[in-house]
Amino acid sequence: ARAATGWEGGGGDGTRRAIIECGMSEGKHSGADVHVLAARKVIQKILTENMLRIQERNQNKEYKKEVAEANEAARKLDYSKIKKLQEKDRLAATKLYQNSLEELWGCFDENRDGVLSLEENGKLMKLYIEVSVEVTQKRIQENFIQGVMNTIPHGPKKEQILEVAKKVVSKVYPPPIARGE
């Protein structure tokens, strides 16, 4: 699993640091809640930063040109440029998030063998999906409100209309259940 993300080995200084940063002592957990809260924050950070990274990347003219060229090649059944772009993005993301991913890994690698068991991976994936839904809901709310703000003309009623829009959004996309953050 680590090899798939570009990491080599396991159990080195990165794992030791991840254990400490995750709020656990070596050998014993200081409580399941501590590592879940720590992991939750790391996942939130990764997902939020990744959304911003993708937005910035998609504004890059050179990137847009590469995507257009890759799409043109794909129309001719040449998928090599698309694969190259995907690999380039995967490597950039892995490099950018390596420390956060090592910290996250340390929160779930209970026996410290550098490999997530099926059970450990299941716990990680369950939390990742929960947090992903929460972050996505929040992002949808923010984007909707921003869209409303962009369409309302400036004037004395703008704040009042915006408050109504926020109430509508909160009913359509209720905030996630607070989990002690």
N, C-alpha and C positions, 0 to 999 in steps of 0.2 A: 504494500500500500504506500509506504513512504517512497519507494522507488518511482511509483507512478506520479508523484508530485515533485520529483527532482531531488528528494532528500536521499542521503546515503547513511546507512547504518542506523543506529538508535542507541539510546541510553547514554550518550555523551553529555557534554556540558549543557547543550540545548535542552535535553530532557530534564536534567537536574534543575536548571533555571525555570523550566516550565512548571515543575512540581511546586517550587517555591512561589512563583508568581500566581499559580492557580490557587494559592491559599491552603496548600496541603503540606504536611511534613513528609519527609521520606519515610516510607514504610507504613505509616498510618494516616488515614484521612482525618482531617480535623472536622469532618462532617460533610455529608453528601450535599447539603444545601450550599455550603461554601464553594465547592467545586462547580456546582450547577450555576450559581450566580456568577462566578468568575467566567465560566464558559459562555454563559449567556451574553455577558458584556463583550467578550472577544468576538463572538459571532455577530453581534450588532455592529461592532466596529468594522469588521471585515465586509459585511454586506453594505453598510452605508458608504464606506470608502470605495467599494467596488462600483456602486451606482455612480458616484461622482467621477471615478476614473473613466467609466464607459461614456458618460456624458462629455467629458473633456476630449476623449479620444474621437468621438463621433463628430466633434467640431473641427478636428484637424483636417486641413485640406489634403495633405499628403495621404492620410489614411483613407479618406473618401475616394481618392484616385485609385489607391490599391484595391479597395473593395470593388469599385466599378470594373477594373481590369480583371479581377478574379471572377466576377459575375459573368463578364463577357467570355472568358475562357471556359467557364462552366457550361455556358450555353452550347459550346462546341464539344462538350463532354470531357473537358480537361479540368480536373478538380485539383490539380497540384497547387495552384495559387491559393485556392481556398484553404487547403490543408496547411500551406505555409503560413497564411495569416492566422489560422487557429493555433498553430504551434507557437508562433511569435507571441500571441496574446497570452497563451497558457504560461509560457516561460516568464513573461513580464509580470503576470499576476502572482506566480509562485515566488519570484524574487521579492516582489513588493510585500507580500503577506507572509513570508517564511517565519518571521519571529512570532507573529500572531498565531499561525497555524501550529507551530511547535508548542506554544503555550496551551492552545486548545487541545492538542494531542495529549499533553501532560495531564490535563484534567480528566481524561477518560482511560488512559493506559494504567489501569489499577495495579497490575503486577509489575509494571516498569520494565517490560521485556522489549519495548520498542515497537511492538506489534499490537494492533487492536484486535481483540478476539471478536467473534461474531456478536457476543453480548455487549462488549464495550462499544463496538461500532454502532450497534443498534441504538444505544443510549445517545451517542453523539448525533446520529441521523435524526432521531426523534426530536432532540432539542434544536437541531439546525432547522428542521421543518417548522417547528413552532415559532422560532425567532424570525425565520424568513417570512412567514405569514404576517407577523406583527410589523416588521419593518416595511413590508410591501403595503400593508394597509395604511400605515403612517404616511408613506410616500404618496399613495393615491390621494389621501386627504390633503396633503400639502399641495400637490399638483392641481387638484380641483379648486382649492381656495385661491391659488395663484391665478388660475384661469379665470375665475370669477373676478378677481381684482383687476385683471387686464382688460376685461370687457366692460366694467362699470365706469362710466364717465366720472371725472372728478366733480365733486359738488357736495352740498351739505348732507345728502342722504347716503353717500358712499359707505361711511362707517356702519350705518344702520343696515344697509343691504348686505354688507360683508358679515355682520353678526348673524343675520338670517341664514346666509349661505353656510356659515360654520355650524349652525344648529342642524341644518339639513344634512350636511356631511356627517355630523356625529351620529345622526339617526341611521343613515345608510351604511356608514362604516364606523360602528361603535369602537371606542378605544379598546385595545387589548386589556385583558385582565392583568392588573398590577401583580408583579411577582417579586416584590421586595426590592426593587431597584431604587 
